[in-house]
Amino acid sequence: MEFIASASTDIGNVKKTNQDSLNVRVISSSAGNMVFAVLCDGMGGLAKGEVASATVLTAFRNWSNEVLPKLCVSGIDDDVIREEWTKLARECNEKIKIYGKRSACNLGTTLTAMLLTEERYYIVNVGDTRAYEIFNYVAVLTKDQTVVAREVELGNLTPEQAETDPRRSVLLQCIGSSDVVYPEFFFGETKKGAVYMLCSDGFRHEITTDDIFYYFKPDRMLDSESMRVGELTLIELNKQREERDNISVITVKTY
Amino acid sequence: MLEIGSMVNGKYRVLREIGHGGMSVVYMAIDEKANKTWAIKEVRKDGVLDFEAVRQGLAVETEMLKRLRHPNLPSIVDVIEDDEILLIVMDYVEGNALSKELTEHGAQPQEKVVEWAKQLCDVLGYLHSRTPAIIYRDMKPSNIMLKPNGQIVLIDFGTAREYKDKNLADTTCLGTVGYAAPEQFGGMGQTDARTDIYGLGATLYHLLTGNNPSQPPYQIKPIRSINTSLSNGLEKIVEKCTQRDPDERYKSCAELMYDLEHYDEIDDQHKKRQRAKVMLFAVSLVVSLASLASGITTQALYVNQQNSTYDARMSDAAQEQRNLSERMDIYRECISMAGKQGEADPFLKMIELYEQYDSNGQPSDIYKFESSERNDMQSLIYSQSNELKARGNYAEVCYQMGVTTWLYYYGESGYCGSDNGSYDSMISSYTWFKECMDEIERTNMDFKNKNLAEIYYKLSKFAKDENSIGLDGSGAEAYSSIYTDLCSMVKKVNNQTPIMQLRVYDYATYLMYKRTANFQQAGKSERNLTDLCNQIEEAMDGITVASDAEQELYDRIMARYNTDGIMGLKETIHYQYNNGAELTEENTAGGNE
């Protein structure tokens, strides 16, 4: 299986800094082709949010340089990934908490990271950044860790009420502000001829599933050029619709 | 940031940093002229998004806060500000934040939590009744200080109000917003008194269950689904406080206070209903037993199985080759075993092990009941109090806790009375003897150690109140009755273990030595006191000490009888009755040692 990847980010209409951090790489390894993508949405007073998101991004990128090659030899499975990434997320949490304490501010970041091998996808999620699978449908692979998502799950809110609930931007946990982080994992088979997408909440608030399908459907995503155009178009659409947050997206096409 | 050692406003020397939050740092400082300690809170410019707005808001608010006076609030004495910085000088509160208690000891006993809740309700009610009303908005265990005397103080007060209303567009994390009510995120109407009631409810939930509502599973569940022994009344209170819709919460702190004061009555109603259900069940059981005799054997078999598992585990736990934590775990398992809850034995065994083992889990000849061990037992007993009561074992377990605490409690200053003259262990045993006496009274049970328990109770209560006895003019009465109690206790311990004897003799001689004038005022004659002295002296003759701790106590008591150089016990008594000055106001009040 082959992969093409693309990534775009925009500071958005309102904010003075872009606190998102993202990275995607296509890797050729002894265990075949793979893609490693990380997207973090930082938060915190003034210019501190990107410290948190960059810290986590760097930690995961280093992991892909140092540990992943070894796993390609010894074998990758759900348990190994779960163990490795939980450890990594918790280490980052402690590191950022200490930084926050020293500089007397609260900061934190979400995390969505995905390892896509020719057989399987491995996704970790903390917070409300998301991973999608787009084929002849649009499926959200992750579960938002937000107060409103939780309330919907418990039956206290309807999905419609959740859209406008004042707590819609309150995360249940994030890396850097929680006592202990409990990352969630999602595993499944990699589909050939599909598009995988990672995005920040700023990317998806103002656009619909239909918008996403229209611009990101696999037969539109032919090469890195067309993928990039699709990303920029949707970012522009978001801005026109007055999205206030930073906007970031990563797309991967399998074929 | 303020520099440690620097002077602020030519008046306060900054001693050290004692904490910090998102936008502020708190320092301990001393006013060297007045020799008084203060806390200084620094609101930092780079810690907030819009310092100017915050500063202006704060200037108005601190002016108002300076006028607040409430026992559960630190007073603000000074506000210092310039372009860069804003400093608020306030009372330094000694003690620990409740968040620390939670980290160290987990869920707190519900009686304590209710006591704190009432104080919090009182202070919130006071704030809400100011004009305009002050909404605190940041209720959480880390903002509540517990002073050594059991009083609580609401801290971190007077940070910018604007800061606490979250901006909808900004992503935040539950960990940093704590127990904020839904309406605090804007768009759901104004925040008012009911916002604080939500915060208080979430705080009570955390204190009662040990579960932080802002951590997985991120829910405020009925508290009894976490700990069945908690009160049904409290469960309802917490539930009503934490409703999503403010209209469904208590409308005011006064309303909440009323329920807090009567939570056990809500319980009683519940119990009556439960009892009615049990009766109904019993009736139907009789009917079914009549028709299903074979069922009895099955049931009996089941009970037998339970018994044998329990007995087997109890004897497993008794094996000395196992290590301490393993044995303790087995006892805990027995405590929670279905059908065996409320049995006294595992509790009594655990207390005994704690006496015999030191804090590193090693057996020791010197019996110590350390404060961590005490706390451990305490939370276990409180969490199982309903089960113990149901089996009629609560009084016994409390009595044993009381005696062990009385004899071996090893607090921060070491054993009770070691040199510094404090009677910590007696004082800490009071709670247990009181629980024990209350239970005996409540159930009207025939408790084998009732007389002893009663004297222990009286003595420990006296030790606890010693320094305040007489302040209300009841000193004479109190000293007259403690004399009677001391006499009967001295008689009763005569055939007991050396350590039990020594503890009583120590306290009796200490009181007679230190408080001779009080006994005189209470109408006790010189003869009364001398008789008791002689009795103790005689009994001391028959004691063989077996450990260093006992030796230490023994020596200390004998030193009181010693006449080398200074006046001994009997000389002091004689002197007081023949040349003694009238009892002065200060002596009556006890004064400080």
Interface residues (C-beta under 8 A of the other chain):
Chain A: V14 D41 M43 G45 L46 K101 A104 C105 N106 G108 T110 G127 D128 V147 R150 L154 N156 T164 D165 P166 R167 R168 S169 V170 L171 L172 Q173 C174 S177 S178 D179 V180 Y182 D201 R244 D245
Chain B: H20 G21 G22 M23 S24 V25 R44 D46 G47 V48 L49 K166 L168 A169 D170 T171 T172 C173 L174 G175 T176 V177 P182 E183 F185 G186 G187 M188 N212 S214 Q215 P216 Y218 Q219 R244
